[in-house]
């Protein structure tokens, strides 16, 4: 997580110095393949589980709130939307992230639920695979071709009805770990006439 490294008190003012994270915001990452998306998804699930174990829902999983540092680790850089699990949304609303905030948080009498983080992580995986944010209910095609088992997993994570999603982030993480992705081989060739002959004899 984004860690404080020093603090100081000057009268009634309190100052906190946070570590400087060098890396790239997820919003600026290139479109990735299924293996890369799964690796990122596993890291996101591990981060969400830390919040959930302590009774918090993060609510901040969006492409501008996550940095991939130079060691390949995901770092969360904002905590202003974290709320106590099961607390009413109306008492302490959040600023939603378009297409990444779970739709159930907008319901009347909504409460903060760990399944909303499941939704956000599923939406982020769709963003990584397609290179674009995807509107609620839309599929990946024609933006990306994804192995069917991975697409079904993401569709469940980002289901509009929270009862149809993975019920915990741990369940989502286990599904990602079990995900069987086919080996994809890429081949290429190149020839060159060289500096001596007029005909290509390679």
VMD Tcl script that draws the C-alpha trace (Angstrom):
set ca {
  {0.00 0.00 0.00}
  {0.91 3.70 -0.22}
  {2.91 4.15 2.99}
  {3.64 7.19 5.19}
  {7.37 7.51 5.94}
  {7.50 10.57 8.22}
  {5.23 12.96 10.05}
  {5.56 16.26 11.89}
  {3.34 18.42 14.07}
  {3.48 22.21 13.96}
  {0.97 23.70 16.36}
  {-2.45 22.52 15.24}
  {-1.15 21.36 11.87}
  {-0.07 17.80 11.22}
  {2.05 16.94 8.17}
  {2.56 13.49 6.67}
  {5.22 12.61 4.11}
  {4.38 9.63 1.90}
  {6.79 7.47 -0.04}
  {7.42 8.43 -3.65}
  {6.24 5.67 -5.97}
  {7.89 5.47 -9.38}
  {5.89 3.63 -11.97}
  {3.05 3.85 -14.44}
  {-0.61 4.53 -13.72}
  {-2.73 1.58 -14.83}
  {-4.79 3.86 -17.09}
  {-1.69 4.29 -19.28}
  {-0.74 0.62 -19.55}
  {-0.84 -1.05 -22.94}
  {-3.51 -3.62 -23.74}
  {-2.40 -6.92 -22.22}
  {-2.98 -10.62 -22.83}
  {-4.84 -13.06 -20.60}
  {-1.75 -14.11 -18.65}
  {-0.79 -10.51 -17.87}
  {-4.37 -9.65 -16.93}
  {-4.62 -12.69 -14.65}
  {-1.36 -11.78 -12.88}
  {-2.64 -8.26 -12.26}
  {-6.02 -9.61 -11.18}
  {-4.37 -11.83 -8.57}
  {-2.49 -8.84 -7.14}
  {-5.69 -6.77 -7.03}
  {-7.52 -9.56 -5.21}
  {-4.70 -9.83 -2.66}
  {-4.90 -6.07 -2.00}
  {-8.69 -6.16 -1.66}
  {-8.47 -9.09 0.76}
  {-6.29 -6.99 3.08}
  {-9.07 -4.40 3.35}
  {-11.84 -6.98 3.71}
  {-10.05 -8.87 6.49}
  {-10.05 -5.66 8.53}
  {-13.69 -4.80 7.87}
  {-13.25 -2.28 5.05}
  {-14.43 -2.07 1.43}
  {-11.90 -0.26 -0.75}
  {-14.22 1.20 -3.45}
  {-11.25 2.76 -5.26}
  {-10.23 0.17 -7.85}
  {-10.07 2.24 -11.03}
  {-7.32 2.76 -13.64}
  {-6.22 6.13 -12.21}
  {-5.95 4.91 -8.62}
  {-3.42 2.12 -9.20}
  {0.26 2.37 -10.12}
  {2.43 -0.44 -11.48}
  {5.86 0.21 -9.97}
  {9.25 -0.64 -11.49}
  {9.29 -4.00 -9.70}
  {5.99 -5.05 -11.29}
  {3.96 -4.58 -8.09}
  {0.60 -2.85 -8.03}
  {0.38 0.06 -5.60}
  {-2.83 1.72 -4.43}
  {-2.47 5.50 -4.20}
  {-5.82 6.68 -2.86}
  {-7.82 5.70 0.21}
  {-10.50 8.37 0.42}
  {-13.25 6.01 -0.77}
  {-12.59 3.20 1.72}
  {-15.64 2.61 3.91}
  {-16.61 0.25 6.70}
  {-18.22 -2.98 5.45}
  {-22.03 -3.02 5.83}
  {-22.22 0.71 6.59}
  {-25.00 2.63 4.74}
  {-23.88 4.39 1.55}
  {-26.27 7.27 2.27}
  {-24.41 8.15 5.48}
  {-20.99 8.38 3.84}
  {-21.24 8.40 0.02}
  {-18.24 8.06 -2.28}
  {-17.35 9.78 -5.52}
  {-17.98 6.98 -8.05}
  {-15.66 6.01 -10.88}
  {-17.54 5.79 -14.14}
  {-17.82 2.13 -15.25}
  {-15.76 0.81 -12.30}
  {-18.06 1.49 -9.34}
  {-20.54 -1.33 -8.75}
  {-24.10 -0.38 -9.79}
  {-25.55 -1.73 -6.53}
  {-23.92 1.15 -4.63}
  {-26.46 3.45 -6.31}
  {-29.49 1.49 -5.05}
  {-31.75 2.96 -2.39}
  {-30.72 1.69 1.06}
  {-27.40 0.42 -0.37}
  {-24.66 -0.66 2.01}
  {-20.95 -1.09 1.37}
  {-20.41 -4.70 0.39}
  {-17.21 -6.60 -0.46}
  {-18.87 -7.72 -3.70}
  {-18.58 -4.16 -5.02}
  {-14.78 -4.58 -5.01}
  {-15.24 -7.85 -6.93}
  {-17.16 -5.88 -9.57}
  {-14.47 -3.20 -9.81}
  {-11.66 -5.74 -10.23}
  {-13.63 -7.57 -12.93}
  {-14.14 -4.26 -14.77}
  {-10.41 -3.51 -14.52}
  {-9.55 -6.86 -16.09}
  {-11.87 -6.05 -18.98}
  {-10.10 -2.71 -19.37}
  {-6.67 -4.39 -19.42}
  {-7.73 -6.93 -22.04}
  {-9.60 -4.56 -24.33}
  {-7.59 -1.36 -23.89}
  {-10.83 0.55 -23.31}
  {-13.38 0.86 -20.54}
  {-16.48 -1.16 -21.27}
  {-19.99 0.04 -20.53}
  {-22.14 -1.93 -18.14}
  {-23.50 -5.07 -19.79}
  {-21.29 -4.78 -22.91}
  {-19.06 -7.61 -24.07}
  {-15.42 -7.61 -25.07}
  {-15.98 -8.08 -28.79}
  {-14.93 -6.62 -31.17}
  {-12.34 -4.87 -28.98}
  {-10.61 -8.07 -27.91}
  {-10.67 -11.83 -28.43}
  {-10.44 -13.59 -25.08}
  {-10.45 -17.29 -24.19}
  {-14.06 -18.23 -23.33}
  {-13.28 -19.49 -19.81}
  {-11.63 -16.17 -18.92}
  {-14.49 -14.18 -20.45}
  {-17.05 -16.15 -18.42}
  {-15.04 -15.50 -15.24}
  {-14.98 -11.74 -15.89}
  {-18.67 -11.67 -16.77}
  {-19.46 -13.26 -13.41}
  {-17.20 -10.86 -11.50}
  {-18.79 -7.81 -13.16}
  {-22.39 -9.05 -13.05}
  {-24.87 -6.24 -12.45}
  {-26.67 -8.26 -9.77}
  {-24.31 -8.77 -6.78}
  {-25.94 -12.15 -6.07}
  {-24.58 -13.42 -9.41}
  {-20.98 -12.35 -8.70}
  {-18.27 -14.13 -6.80}
  {-19.40 -13.61 -3.22}
  {-15.91 -12.85 -1.90}
  {-12.65 -11.64 -3.38}
  {-11.03 -14.86 -2.11}
  {-13.47 -16.86 -4.25}
  {-12.62 -14.66 -7.24}
  {-8.88 -15.09 -6.60}
  {-9.22 -18.88 -6.41}
  {-11.08 -18.89 -9.73}
  {-8.25 -16.87 -11.31}
  {-5.67 -19.28 -9.89}
  {-7.54 -22.28 -11.32}
  {-8.00 -20.62 -14.69}
  {-6.52 -22.79 -17.42}
  {-5.16 -20.71 -20.27}
  {-4.00 -22.42 -23.49}
  {-0.40 -22.00 -24.55}
  {-0.19 -19.53 -27.45}
  {2.75 -19.89 -29.81}
  {3.95 -17.04 -31.98}
  {6.23 -17.62 -34.94}
  {7.91 -15.34 -37.41}
  {10.53 -15.29 -40.16}
  {12.79 -12.79 -41.85}
  {15.11 -12.90 -44.83}
  {17.55 -10.36 -46.23}
  {19.54 -10.16 -49.47}
  {22.63 -9.04 -47.57}
  {25.41 -6.70 -48.72}
  {27.01 -8.78 -51.49}
  {24.48 -10.61 -53.68}
  {21.68 -9.20 -55.82}
  {19.42 -12.17 -55.14}
  {18.14 -13.28 -51.78}
  {19.75 -16.71 -51.22}
  {18.91 -17.03 -47.49}
}
mol new
graphics top color blue
foreach p $ca { graphics top sphere $p radius 0.5 }
foreach p [lrange $ca 0 end-1] q [lrange $ca 1 end] { graphics top cylinder $p $q radius 0.2 }
display resetview
